[in-house]
Amino acid sequence: MPMNNNKIQRMRREILTGPIEKTLLVLAGPLIINNLVQVVYNITDTFWLGKLGREALSAPGTTWPIIGTLMALGMGFTTAGFAFVGQYIGAEEYEKANRSAGALYSLMLFFATATAVIGVLLLPYALHFMKVSENVYPYSLTYATIIFLGIPFSFTFMAFSALMRAAGDTKTPVKITLLTVAINIVLDPLLIFGWIGFPKLGVAGAALATVFANSVGALIGLYLLFSNRVGLSLSLENLKPDLEFYKKIFRVGLPSSIGQSANSFGFVILTRIIFGFGDVTYAAYVITTRLVNFLTSISRGISMAMGTMIAQNVGAENYERAKTIAERTMIVNFAIASFAILIIGILRVPIFRVFLNDPAVIRESDVVLKYFLISVPFFNGIFIVVNRTFSSAGHTKKSMLLGILRLWGLRIPLSYAFGYIPALVSASSILGHEFAVRIPLAELFGYTSKGVFFGMGMSNFIAAVVALAWFMRGSWMRRIIGEKAKT
């Protein structure tokens, strides 16, 4: 079945020749809403599970690092599929775009099934490795087992959303996401507490609500692709295994999968580092993370929209326009993040009191603001944009290396060094004699949490500088379709 060419071509013209800022905001609007809706979804589960007690509330938070690490593998291949489909559309090779979309779907179904089985088998060992307490363990095991069984629906809806973005349609996935979140909000209390005749399932009910909502979204997305109601169109022929395309997906997607999984696991390590300074410090960090996630929802939406424009312009070999799009996105995101940080700085105390009215945590939030939060514009405005540019252009090795550098090469070592480790610094005297001065890095901050947050902030500054320098080299300005990408 042919794709809806009129819709695709109209959006393609806007992306390739239209006003950059206007097109960016048109594409980004629905994506920002989608990201904010996801925040609402997370709050919903937290709110209702909190009514069951601390152990039930801890179940999703305890298990999501495990789930996220395995799901990140699938997200990497989705990123690769997005790059291929977007570049084929940019090059006006619509039939190849359809075939690539179908092959991505069949690959994701296979990969999701394997991930679900492996996840269920490894789950007990992973929970013991994380030293989950005996009280929380049964809740975590139940919740994660059900979520893993629903992974095929999560992966296929993730693939649908990526394909729609590649085609320039950012509205359709958001409409479906709104529906799934509404379903989850309604089902959560019904299945958790057994209201109006539903079974009382507790934590299992929250997981089942999530899986059911995701399955509805996945099935609607699949129906739209087969009914020719959206830009791309699938047929059973498209879903046949395509080993040649699978090779391309693995070549481009594997680095992204490795990078995202490594980053997911890295945040487990970072949490242990922060916890070393106690509950007050960790509480201040958690609240700050929620604020940063809110900011990232906006900048991530803009960056995702930029990714669509990058993919299609690179596919059409409009490399200078792609570079200009990325540069203007950096300016927009940096400005938005800077303004938001200014507002948080001014209203810090009342904002933190909304989350937790604890004087010690509020005092600690001043440390988080001064040493970490001021670096967020460099992360959102530069690093995220460059990383998304690389992945959307199909150069996933670059995005993988950037992500690993920021977290494993900079954030974790710097946070630990400035928080805990005395370092030996060598220098030369004015007279030319070598000497060594022992400077405990942690003592620069009095062995307080200031060192940890200073290290986190420095990682954002340094990573942004490295990312910008790599971006300016222009080695990413080369499409991956029709040739072997050199990364």
Steps between C-alpha positions, in 0.01 A plus 500: 500500500650841408561752770296818532730701273315832524531516876862387498604736219328801655681452830824419319487837316456683829789312659737549204411855396269662758593754772720312746368641829134476397534142373697402811232633734216344297666160528610551861165610648339153506825338613528734798141417596580130462801525731304692761221242482757232576588692817130489596498125437793448738339717767176300474665169587696665783190665645282187515773258606591741779160421653612139546813587695872560459577147374245515217608853409862382470421222251499702174799713599700193601431305181510770232882511486486130405211545259653816357837337439343222292251729325786731402627223272177517299500879504839497329366299207197729483739794470668329205165429332401864549820617327453267202131579443553874545791507255313290243209747516742790467648331192145440361552122507156432643477129421828437682363700793196269515712184476732631770204579727360147459837338560547708816162383630575131444846538656355676806242224551773236500731707719222590745403135547861404571537794741184400689620142549853602601367770732270263689780243540759753620269704721543313832880505466499870409286592802731307734802670341342839575456387864127568496361451851287197586195722551524663158620192305161324443335824383788577264504147360125504431501846342801443272387152389172639369670798336747269324218284365355815342830607341393400143222760513735765640760435229254504210338824616847647542575397139171654380576832670851510352372425150238773522764750608723393213213578262442841663176400677542589868128542577368146450723331764409770753127441449549131563722568803232724651254213463737247660576728793127559553444123501782456751366775728154338505619141538763564769266549799248245368757220479713603799213534751230286334245778456155449336536124476853478360741256671726652768848434358723756673838547329407244234201718412722801430719290272200349319352847445826610340524192276136526390535869417818433301335214311213727395747757369703237314194347331363840395838591352520173308144550367583851377809379317306220326198718414697766307366770735844641577794593280668160512315185401575136582392169348567139596764498228684782680508298823691210350847460653755702304846377593674767294317778679549328835875519441471874438288545813750308713795690355343837573285408801737291710722793610191696603364200692827448684530870581146533636528182707835608642353836596198339668729285713730794568225685685475209743866559589447876524213447743729300730756783492242762597349280770841503669415844641168392650127521453483880498744529210323226307160660556629833369646319199173316429298822506758668278482206261124545473550865411771411248274234349233765455750724323624209294143423394491835321850494356473131414184570301675776307805278444282213378331735252843614390592133451223463242629804313860379521417150371305623198744778410797264527309252283450776242869593541410850622789490744542874558130539576525206742791671674306827522199317647717348773668832579169684534362221716798544731419869538130434567563222752778691678275805537204296630713310751676817621169675560363198685807477724467871578138449606596197712777703662262781591217272617718218633361488856126494415562255212681254727233538770243370251691171494626483860473765770820401678739783606808277464406395147422858404843610625662219301309610190709819500811282459337307215404823326841668530716201413288296261182659371676798340668255258166370363479757213829363365360147523158577350613772262815345357563140602150363437475681166834373374427147620163501324658644186751216483240226557248652256769516233562130565844546656414310816858418597554871556188533716596185694850630571365840608252343740757266655753784526256725686386240752780245539794714393400822675197503731563188707881547537479876568213464748687231689836678482378837624278334758734239643850453357823684598700541177873549439559800275846552350634833380828678420640772721606836366864391542443196281508239777235231498289468810176337597223663700244278661162670460199308632236593242224419742647739757453787254133464591547381857402142422140610442248438225627817330778293344259244353277765346801701383622189317157451344490862384852481359407190302226698324732791417782283370270264307332798332837643389612162361165446325504847341858455374410162348187647342693784340737254331206398279590131478132417565392678179477182293190288442491127574262386224652363185847480648680360801505767768844589629486601862 
